[in-house]
Amino acid sequence: MQPNNRLRATIGLLGSLLTASVFGCAPAIPIHSGQFLNNKQISNIQPGKSTKADILSSLGAPLAIAAKDEILTIQAPTILPERLTPIIKGKYYNIASDTFFELFSGNHSLMGHHRIYYYYSAWSKKYAWFLLLVLYEVGRTDIDELWVLINEKTEVVEDYFFKAAS
């Protein structure tokens, strides 16, 4: 190969590598855990009118049902971490149910027949950029949470609290 052709091939190869390394971006497949929650489902919840059956048919089975003075075992969301590490599968952890009841204690006289149905929806997304042959990853997990206060005697929703992902 002549020196002129070698120089062109080398410049072409280096140019291709530089372009790929600077502009390369690879999104990971998003991971969802928990229940699917959307604004329409949340806006359909009407305290004093919605029933336990309405909640179950709209949202499905809750991830946890809390009664006063219990310890609940709840699964944490599955997430894609920011760095070069594997997926973090949702581990189980224990939580006192009274922390759920504190959300409603200011406005309600809570009794033994009250239950809180707990839902969450977690979406984890991740992108990787190739910058000058260095891999840089960015990830984000958004979690929506919903707590629904249900009177088990009347099977009526008394209140709910929704925390949207920030």
NUMI-970756 format. One record per atom (N, C-alpha, C): residue number from 0; residue in one letter; chain; x, y, z. Coordinates in nm, 2 decimals. Each point is the difference from the previous one (the first is absolute). Layout:
   resi   resn   chain        X        Y        Z
    NUM      a       A        X        Y        Z
...
***
This chain:
   resi   resn   chain        X        Y        Z
      0      m       A     0.08    -0.12     0.00
      0      m       A    -0.08     0.12     0.00
      0      m       A     0.09     0.12     0.00
      1      q       A    -0.04     0.10    -0.08
      1      q       A     0.08     0.12    -0.01
      1      q       A    -0.02     0.09     0.13
      2      p       A     0.10     0.08     0.03
      2      p       A    -0.01     0.08     0.13
      2      p       A    -0.12     0.09    -0.01
      3      n       A    -0.04     0.05    -0.11
      3      n       A    -0.11     0.09    -0.01
      3      n       A    -0.13    -0.07     0.03
      4      n       A    -0.01    -0.13    -0.05
      4      n       A    -0.12    -0.08     0.03
      4      n       A    -0.01    -0.04     0.15
      5      r       A     0.12    -0.03     0.06
      5      r       A     0.01    -0.04     0.14
      5      r       A    -0.05     0.12     0.09
      6      l       A     0.04     0.12    -0.04
      6      l       A    -0.04     0.11     0.08
      6      l       A    -0.15     0.03    -0.01
      7      r       A    -0.05    -0.02    -0.12
      7      r       A    -0.15     0.02    -0.01
      7      r       A    -0.07    -0.11     0.08
      8      a       A     0.04    -0.13    -0.01
      8      a       A    -0.06    -0.10     0.08
      8      a       A     0.00     0.02     0.15
      9      t       A     0.12     0.05     0.04
      9      t       A     0.02     0.02     0.15
      9      t       A    -0.09     0.12     0.04
     10      i       A     0.00     0.10    -0.08
     10      i       A    -0.09     0.12     0.04
     10      i       A    -0.14    -0.04    -0.01
     11      g       A    -0.04    -0.08    -0.09
     11      g       A    -0.14    -0.05    -0.01
     11      g       A    -0.04    -0.08     0.12
     12      l       A     0.09    -0.09     0.04
     12      l       A    -0.02    -0.09     0.11
     12      l       A    -0.01     0.08     0.13
     13      l       A     0.09     0.09     0.02
     13      l       A     0.00     0.09     0.12
     13      l       A    -0.12     0.09     0.00
     14      g       A    -0.04     0.05    -0.11
     14      g       A    -0.12     0.08    -0.01
     14      g       A    -0.13    -0.08     0.04
     15      s       A    -0.01    -0.12    -0.05
     15      s       A    -0.11    -0.08     0.03
     15      s       A     0.00    -0.04     0.15
     16      l       A     0.11    -0.03     0.06
     16      l       A     0.01    -0.03     0.14
     16      l       A    -0.04     0.12     0.08
     17      l       A     0.05     0.12    -0.03
     17      l       A    -0.03     0.12     0.07
     17      l       A    -0.15     0.03    -0.01
     18      t       A    -0.05    -0.01    -0.11
     18      t       A    -0.15     0.03    -0.02
     18      t       A    -0.08    -0.10     0.09
     19      a       A     0.03    -0.13    -0.01
     19      a       A    -0.07    -0.10     0.08
     19      a       A     0.02     0.03     0.15
     20      s       A     0.12     0.03     0.04
     20      s       A     0.02     0.02     0.14
     20      s       A    -0.06     0.12     0.06
     21      v       A    -0.01     0.11    -0.08
     21      v       A    -0.05     0.12     0.05
     21      v       A    -0.15     0.00     0.00
     22      f       A    -0.06    -0.05    -0.10
     22      f       A    -0.15     0.00    -0.02
     22      f       A    -0.07    -0.12     0.03
     23      g       A     0.07    -0.11     0.05
     23      g       A    -0.07    -0.12     0.03
     23      g       A    -0.09     0.01     0.12
     24      c       A    -0.12    -0.05    -0.01
     24      c       A    -0.10     0.00     0.11
     24      c       A    -0.08    -0.13    -0.01
     25      a       A    -0.01    -0.06     0.11
     25      a       A    -0.07    -0.13     0.00
     25      a       A    -0.10     0.00     0.12
     26      p       A    -0.13     0.01    -0.03
     26      p       A    -0.10     0.00     0.11
     26      p       A    -0.02    -0.15     0.04
     27      a       A    -0.02    -0.02     0.13
     27      a       A    -0.04    -0.14     0.05
     27      a       A    -0.15    -0.01    -0.01
     28      i       A    -0.04    -0.12     0.00
     28      i       A    -0.15    -0.03     0.00
     28      i       A    -0.05     0.05     0.14
     29      p       A    -0.10     0.08     0.01
     29      p       A    -0.06     0.04     0.13
     29      p       A    -0.05    -0.12     0.07
     30      i       A     0.01     0.01     0.13
     30      i       A    -0.06    -0.10     0.09
     30      i       A    -0.11     0.06     0.08
     31      h       A    -0.11    -0.08     0.01
     31      h       A    -0.11     0.05     0.08
     31      h       A    -0.02    -0.11     0.11
     32      s       A    -0.03     0.05     0.12
     32      s       A    -0.04    -0.08     0.11
     32      s       A    -0.12     0.06     0.08
     33      g       A    -0.07    -0.08     0.07
     33      g       A    -0.12     0.04     0.07
     33      g       A    -0.12     0.00    -0.09
     34      q       A    -0.10     0.08     0.03
     34      q       A    -0.12     0.00    -0.08
     34      q       A     0.00     0.12    -0.10
     35      f       A    -0.07    -0.01    -0.11
     35      f       A    -0.01     0.11    -0.09
     35      f       A    -0.10     0.10     0.06
     36      l       A     0.04     0.12     0.02
     36      l       A    -0.09     0.11     0.05
     36      l       A     0.00     0.11    -0.11
     37      n       A    -0.12     0.05    -0.02
     37      n       A    -0.01     0.12    -0.09
     37      n       A    -0.09     0.10     0.06
     38      n       A     0.01     0.12    -0.06
     38      n       A    -0.08     0.11     0.05
     38      n       A    -0.15    -0.02     0.00
     39      k       A    -0.05    -0.07    -0.10
     39      k       A    -0.14    -0.03    -0.01
     39      k       A    -0.05    -0.09     0.12
     40      q       A     0.08    -0.10     0.03
     40      q       A    -0.03    -0.09     0.11
     40      q       A    -0.01     0.08     0.13
     41      i       A     0.10     0.09     0.02
     41      i       A     0.01     0.07     0.12
     41      i       A    -0.12     0.10     0.01
     42      s       A    -0.03     0.07    -0.11
     42      s       A    -0.11     0.10     0.00
     42      s       A    -0.13    -0.07     0.02
     43      n       A    -0.02    -0.13    -0.03
     43      n       A    -0.13    -0.07     0.02
     43      n       A    -0.02    -0.03     0.15
     44      i       A     0.10     0.01     0.08
     44      i       A    -0.02    -0.04     0.14
     44      i       A    -0.08     0.12     0.07
     45      q       A    -0.11    -0.03     0.05
     45      q       A    -0.09     0.10     0.07
     45      q       A    -0.02    -0.04     0.14
     46      p       A     0.06     0.07     0.10
     46      p       A    -0.02    -0.04     0.14
     46      p       A    -0.15     0.02     0.03
     47      g       A    -0.05    -0.10     0.07
     47      g       A    -0.14    -0.01     0.04
     47      g       A    -0.09    -0.06    -0.11
     48      k       A     0.05    -0.01    -0.12
     48      k       A    -0.09    -0.06    -0.11
     48      k       A     0.07    -0.13    -0.05
     49      s       A     0.13     0.00    -0.03
     49      s       A     0.07    -0.11    -0.05
     49      s       A    -0.01    -0.12     0.10
     50      t       A     0.00    -0.12    -0.05
     50      t       A    -0.01    -0.11     0.09
     50      t       A     0.13    -0.08    -0.02
     51      k       A     0.02    -0.10     0.10
     51      k       A     0.11    -0.09    -0.01
     51      k       A     0.00    -0.07    -0.13
     52      a       A    -0.12    -0.04    -0.05
     52      a       A    -0.01    -0.08    -0.13
     52      a       A     0.05     0.09    -0.11
     53      d       A    -0.04     0.13     0.00
     53      d       A     0.05     0.10    -0.10
     53      d       A     0.15     0.00    -0.01
     54      i       A     0.06     0.01     0.12
     54      i       A     0.15     0.01     0.01
     54      i       A     0.06    -0.13    -0.06
     55      l       A    -0.05    -0.11     0.04
     55      l       A     0.06    -0.13    -0.04
     55      l       A    -0.02    -0.02    -0.15
     56      s       A    -0.11     0.04    -0.05
     56      s       A    -0.02    -0.02    -0.15
     56      s       A     0.08     0.10    -0.08
     57      s       A     0.02     0.12     0.05
     57      s       A     0.08     0.10    -0.07
     57      s       A     0.15    -0.02     0.01
     58      l       A     0.05    -0.03     0.12
     58      l       A     0.14    -0.01     0.03
     58      l       A     0.05    -0.14     0.02
     59      g       A    -0.08    -0.09     0.02
     59      g       A     0.04    -0.14     0.02
     59      g       A     0.03    -0.02     0.15
     60      a       A     0.06    -0.11     0.03
     60      a       A     0.04    -0.03     0.14
     60      a       A     0.11     0.09     0.05
     61      p       A    -0.02     0.05     0.12
     61      p       A     0.11     0.09     0.05
     61      p       A     0.13    -0.07     0.03
     62      l       A     0.11     0.07     0.01
     62      l       A     0.13    -0.06     0.03
     62      l       A     0.00    -0.03     0.15
     63      a       A    -0.08     0.07     0.08
     63      a       A    -0.01    -0.03     0.14
     63      a       A    -0.13     0.05     0.06
     64      i       A    -0.05    -0.06     0.10
     64      i       A    -0.12     0.04     0.07
     64      i       A     0.04     0.02     0.14
     65      a       A    -0.02     0.12     0.05
     65      a       A     0.05     0.03     0.14
     65      a       A    -0.12     0.01     0.10
     66      a       A     0.02    -0.07     0.11
     66      a       A    -0.09     0.02     0.12
     66      a       A     0.08     0.06     0.11
     67      k       A    -0.06     0.07     0.09
     67      k       A     0.07     0.07     0.10
     67      k       A     0.09    -0.10     0.08
     68      d       A     0.11     0.05     0.05
     68      d       A     0.09    -0.07     0.09
     68      d       A     0.06    -0.13    -0.06
     69      e       A     0.02    -0.01    -0.13
     69      e       A     0.06    -0.11    -0.07
     69      e       A     0.13     0.03    -0.05
     70      i       A     0.08    -0.10    -0.03
     70      i       A     0.12     0.02    -0.07
     70      i       A    -0.02    -0.06    -0.14
     71      l       A     0.02     0.08    -0.10
     71      l       A    -0.02    -0.04    -0.14
     71      l       A     0.13    -0.04    -0.07
     72      t       A    -0.01    -0.09    -0.09
     72      t       A     0.12    -0.04    -0.08
     72      t       A    -0.04     0.05    -0.14
     73      i       A     0.08     0.09    -0.05
     73      i       A    -0.02     0.06    -0.13
     73      i       A     0.12    -0.01    -0.09
     74      q       A    -0.02    -0.03    -0.13
     74      q       A     0.11    -0.01    -0.09
     74      q       A     0.03     0.14    -0.05
     75      a       A     0.13     0.03     0.00
     75      a       A     0.05     0.13    -0.06
     75      a       A     0.00    -0.01    -0.15
     76      p       A    -0.01     0.11    -0.07
     76      p       A     0.00     0.00    -0.15
     76      p       A     0.13    -0.06    -0.05
     77      t       A    -0.01    -0.06    -0.12
     77      t       A     0.12    -0.04    -0.07
     77      t       A     0.05     0.12    -0.08
     78      i       A     0.13     0.02     0.00
     78      i       A     0.06     0.12    -0.06
     78      i       A     0.12    -0.03    -0.08
     79      l       A     0.02     0.09    -0.10
     79      l       A     0.13     0.00    -0.07
     79      l       A     0.09     0.10     0.06
     80      p       A     0.11    -0.03     0.06
     80      p       A     0.09     0.09     0.07
     80      p       A     0.07     0.09    -0.11
     81      e       A     0.06     0.11     0.05
     81      e       A     0.06     0.09    -0.09
     81      e       A     0.13    -0.05    -0.06
     82      r       A     0.08    -0.08     0.07
     82      r       A     0.13    -0.04    -0.04
     82      r       A     0.00    -0.14    -0.06
     83      l       A     0.12    -0.04    -0.03
     83      l       A     0.01    -0.13    -0.07
     83      l       A    -0.02    -0.12     0.10
     84      t       A    -0.12    -0.01     0.05
     84      t       A    -0.03    -0.11     0.09
     84      t       A    -0.13    -0.07    -0.05
     85      p       A    -0.02    -0.12     0.05
     85      p       A    -0.12    -0.07    -0.05
     85      p       A    -0.13     0.06     0.06
     86      i       A    -0.11    -0.04    -0.05
     86      i       A    -0.13     0.04     0.04
     86      i       A    -0.01    -0.03     0.15
     87      i       A    -0.06     0.09     0.08
     87      i       A    -0.03    -0.02     0.14
     87      i       A    -0.14    -0.05     0.01
     88      k       A    -0.02    -0.13     0.03
     88      k       A    -0.13    -0.05     0.01
     88      k       A    -0.06     0.04     0.13
     89      g       A    -0.13     0.02     0.00
     89      g       A    -0.07     0.05     0.12
     89      g       A     0.02    -0.10     0.12
     90      k       A     0.06     0.05     0.10
     90      k       A     0.01    -0.09     0.12
     90      k       A    -0.12     0.03     0.10
     91      y       A    -0.02    -0.09     0.08
     91      y       A    -0.11     0.01     0.10
     91      y       A     0.05     0.07     0.12
     92      y       A    -0.09     0.09     0.06
     92      y       A     0.04     0.06     0.12
     92      y       A    -0.13     0.01     0.09
     93      n       A     0.03     0.02     0.13
     93      n       A    -0.11     0.01     0.09
     93      n       A    -0.03     0.14     0.04
     94      i       A    -0.12     0.04     0.01
     94      i       A    -0.04     0.14     0.04
     94      i       A    -0.12    -0.01     0.09
     95      a       A     0.00     0.09     0.10
     95      a       A    -0.11     0.00     0.09
     95      a       A    -0.12     0.07    -0.07
     96      s       A    -0.12    -0.07     0.01
     96      s       A    -0.12     0.05    -0.07
     96      s       A    -0.04     0.14     0.05
     97      d       A     0.04     0.03     0.12
     97      d       A    -0.04     0.13     0.06
     97      d       A     0.05     0.12    -0.08
     98      t       A     0.11    -0.02    -0.07
     98      t       A     0.05     0.11    -0.09
     98      t       A    -0.09     0.03    -0.11
     99      f       A    -0.08    -0.10    -0.05
     99      f       A    -0.10     0.02    -0.10
     99      f       A    -0.12     0.08     0.06
    100      f       A    -0.04    -0.04     0.12
    100      f       A    -0.11     0.06     0.07
    100      f       A     0.02     0.14     0.03
    101      e       A     0.13     0.04     0.02
    101      e       A     0.03     0.14     0.04
    101      e       A    -0.04     0.09    -0.11
    102      l       A    -0.01    -0.04    -0.13
    102      l       A    -0.04     0.08    -0.11
    102      l       A    -0.14     0.05     0.02
    103      f       A    -0.08    -0.08     0.07
    103      f       A    -0.15     0.03     0.01
    103      f       A    -0.04     0.04     0.14
    104      s       A     0.09    -0.01     0.09
    104      s       A    -0.04     0.02     0.14
    104      s       A    -0.05     0.14     0.04
    105      g       A     0.04     0.10    -0.08
    105      g       A    -0.04     0.14     0.03
    105      g       A    -0.14     0.03    -0.04
    106      n       A    -0.06    -0.08    -0.10
    106      n       A    -0.13     0.03    -0.04
    106      n       A    -0.10    -0.11     0.03
    107      h       A     0.04    -0.11     0.06
    107      h       A    -0.09    -0.11     0.02
    107      h       A     0.02    -0.06     0.14
    108      s       A    -0.11    -0.05     0.05
    108      s       A     0.01    -0.08     0.12
    108      s       A     0.01    -0.15    -0.04
    109      l       A     0.12    -0.04     0.01
    109      l       A     0.04    -0.14    -0.06
    109      l       A    -0.04    -0.11     0.10
    110      m       A    -0.06    -0.10    -0.04
    110      m       A    -0.05    -0.11     0.08
    110      m       A     0.06    -0.13    -0.05
    111      g       A    -0.03    -0.11     0.07
    111      g       A     0.05    -0.13    -0.04
    111      g       A    -0.05    -0.05    -0.13
    112      h       A    -0.11     0.05    -0.05
    112      h       A    -0.06    -0.04    -0.13
    112      h       A     0.05     0.07    -0.12
    113      h       A     0.09     0.09     0.03
    113      h       A     0.07     0.08    -0.12
    113      h       A     0.12    -0.08    -0.05
    114      r       A     0.01     0.00    -0.13
    114      r       A     0.12    -0.06    -0.07
    114      r       A     0.05     0.10    -0.10
    115      i       A     0.13    -0.01    -0.02
    115      i       A     0.06     0.09    -0.10
    115      i       A     0.05    -0.10    -0.11
    116      y       A    -0.04     0.03    -0.12
    116      y       A     0.05    -0.08    -0.12
    116      y       A     0.11     0.08    -0.06
    117      y       A     0.11    -0.06    -0.02
    117      y       A     0.12     0.07    -0.04
    117      y       A     0.04    -0.05    -0.14
    118      y       A     0.02     0.10    -0.09
    118      y       A     0.05    -0.03    -0.14
    118      y       A     0.12     0.09    -0.03
    119      y       A     0.09    -0.05    -0.09
    119      y       A     0.10     0.09    -0.06
    119      y       A     0.02    -0.05    -0.14
    120      s       A     0.05     0.10    -0.08
    120      s       A     0.04    -0.02    -0.14
    120      s       A     0.13     0.05    -0.02
    121      a       A     0.10    -0.08    -0.03
    121      a       A     0.14     0.04    -0.01
    121      a       A     0.05    -0.02    -0.15
    122      w       A     0.05     0.10    -0.06
    122      w       A     0.06    -0.01    -0.13
    122      w       A     0.15     0.04     0.01
    123      s       A     0.08    -0.09    -0.05
    123      s       A     0.15     0.02     0.01
    123      s       A     0.05     0.01    -0.14
    124      k       A     0.07     0.11    -0.03
    124      k       A     0.06     0.02    -0.14
    124      k       A     0.14     0.02     0.01
    125      k       A     0.08    -0.03    -0.10
    125      k       A     0.14     0.02     0.00
    125      k       A     0.05     0.02    -0.14
    126      y       A     0.10     0.09    -0.01
    126      y       A     0.07     0.03    -0.13
    126      y       A     0.15    -0.01     0.02
    127      a       A     0.07    -0.05    -0.10
    127      a       A     0.14    -0.01     0.00
    127      a       A     0.06     0.08    -0.11
    128      w       A     0.10     0.08     0.02
    128      w       A     0.06     0.08    -0.10
    128      w       A     0.15    -0.04    -0.01
    129      f       A     0.05    -0.01    -0.12
    129      f       A     0.13    -0.04    -0.03
    129      f       A     0.08     0.13    -0.03
    130      l       A     0.08     0.05     0.09
    130      l       A     0.07     0.13    -0.02
    130      l       A     0.15    -0.03    -0.01
    131      l       A     0.05     0.01    -0.12
    131      l       A     0.14    -0.02    -0.02
    131      l       A     0.05    -0.13     0.06
    132      l       A    -0.07    -0.10    -0.03
    132      l       A     0.03    -0.14     0.04
    132      l       A    -0.02    -0.02     0.15
    133      v       A    -0.07     0.09     0.07
    133      v       A    -0.04    -0.02     0.14
    133      v       A    -0.15    -0.02     0.01
    134      l       A    -0.04    -0.09     0.07
    134      l       A    -0.15    -0.02     0.02
    134      l       A    -0.05     0.08     0.12
    135      y       A    -0.10     0.08    -0.02
    135      y       A    -0.06     0.08     0.10
    135      y       A    -0.15    -0.04     0.00
    136      e       A    -0.05    -0.04     0.12
    136      e       A    -0.14    -0.04     0.01
    136      e       A    -0.08     0.10     0.09
    137      v       A    -0.12     0.02    -0.03
    137      v       A    -0.09     0.08     0.08
    137      v       A    -0.13    -0.08     0.01
    138      g       A    -0.05    -0.01     0.12
    138      g       A    -0.13    -0.07     0.03
    138      g       A    -0.09     0.08     0.08
    139      r       A    -0.13    -0.03    -0.01
    139      r       A    -0.10     0.07     0.08
    139      r       A    -0.11    -0.10     0.03
    140      t       A    -0.05     0.01     0.13
    140      t       A    -0.12    -0.08     0.03
    140      t       A    -0.11     0.10     0.06
    141      d       A    -0.11    -0.01    -0.06
    141      d       A    -0.12     0.08     0.04
    141      d       A    -0.10    -0.09     0.07
    142      i       A    -0.04     0.04     0.12
    142      i       A    -0.10    -0.09     0.08
    142      i       A    -0.12     0.09     0.03
    143      d       A    -0.12    -0.05    -0.04
    143      d       A    -0.12     0.06     0.05
    143      d       A    -0.06    -0.10     0.11
    144      e       A    -0.05     0.06     0.10
    144      e       A    -0.05    -0.08     0.11
    144      e       A    -0.15     0.04     0.03
    145      l       A    -0.08    -0.09     0.04
    145      l       A    -0.14     0.02     0.03
    145      l       A    -0.04    -0.08     0.13
    146      w       A    -0.06     0.07     0.09
    146      w       A    -0.05    -0.06     0.12
    146      w       A    -0.15     0.03     0.00
    147      v       A    -0.08    -0.10     0.02
    147      v       A    -0.15     0.01     0.00
    147      v       A    -0.05    -0.05     0.13
    148      l       A    -0.07     0.09     0.07
    148      l       A    -0.06    -0.03     0.13
    148      l       A    -0.14    -0.06    -0.02
    149      i       A    -0.02    -0.12     0.04
    149      i       A    -0.13    -0.07    -0.02
    149      i       A    -0.06    -0.05     0.13
    150      n       A    -0.13     0.03     0.02
    150      n       A    -0.07    -0.05     0.11
    150      n       A    -0.05    -0.14    -0.03
    151      e       A     0.05    -0.10     0.06
    151      e       A    -0.03    -0.14    -0.03
    151      e       A    -0.15    -0.03     0.04
    152      k       A    -0.06     0.07     0.09
    152      k       A    -0.14    -0.03     0.04
    152      k       A    -0.09     0.05    -0.11
    153      t       A     0.02     0.11    -0.05
    153      t       A    -0.09     0.06    -0.11
    153      t       A     0.06    -0.03    -0.14
    154      e       A     0.12    -0.03    -0.01
    154      e       A     0.07    -0.02    -0.12
    154      e       A     0.00     0.12    -0.09
    155      v       A     0.01     0.12     0.06
    155      v       A     0.01     0.12    -0.06
    155      v       A     0.13     0.07     0.01
    156      v       A     0.05     0.06    -0.10
    156      v       A     0.13     0.08     0.00
    156      v       A    -0.03     0.12     0.08
    157      e       A     0.07     0.03     0.11
    157      e       A    -0.01     0.12     0.08
    157      e       A     0.09     0.11    -0.04
    158      d       A     0.12    -0.04    -0.05
    158      d       A     0.10     0.10    -0.04
    158      d       A     0.11    -0.07    -0.08
    159      y       A     0.08     0.08    -0.07
    159      y       A     0.12    -0.05    -0.06
    159      y       A     0.11     0.10     0.00
    160      f       A     0.12    -0.04    -0.02
    160      f       A     0.11     0.09    -0.01
    160      f       A     0.09    -0.05    -0.11
    161      f       A     0.03     0.09    -0.10
    161      f       A     0.08    -0.04    -0.12
    161      f       A     0.12     0.09     0.00
    162      k       A     0.12    -0.07    -0.02
    162      k       A     0.12     0.07    -0.01
    162      k       A     0.06    -0.03    -0.13
    163      a       A     0.00     0.10    -0.09
    163      a       A     0.05    -0.02    -0.14
    163      a       A     0.16     0.01     0.00
    164      a       A     0.06    -0.07    -0.09
    164      a       A     0.14     0.01    -0.01
    164      a       A     0.05     0.14    -0.03
    165      s       A     0.11     0.04     0.06
    165      s       A     0.05     0.14    -0.01
    165      s       A     0.07     0.02    -0.13
***
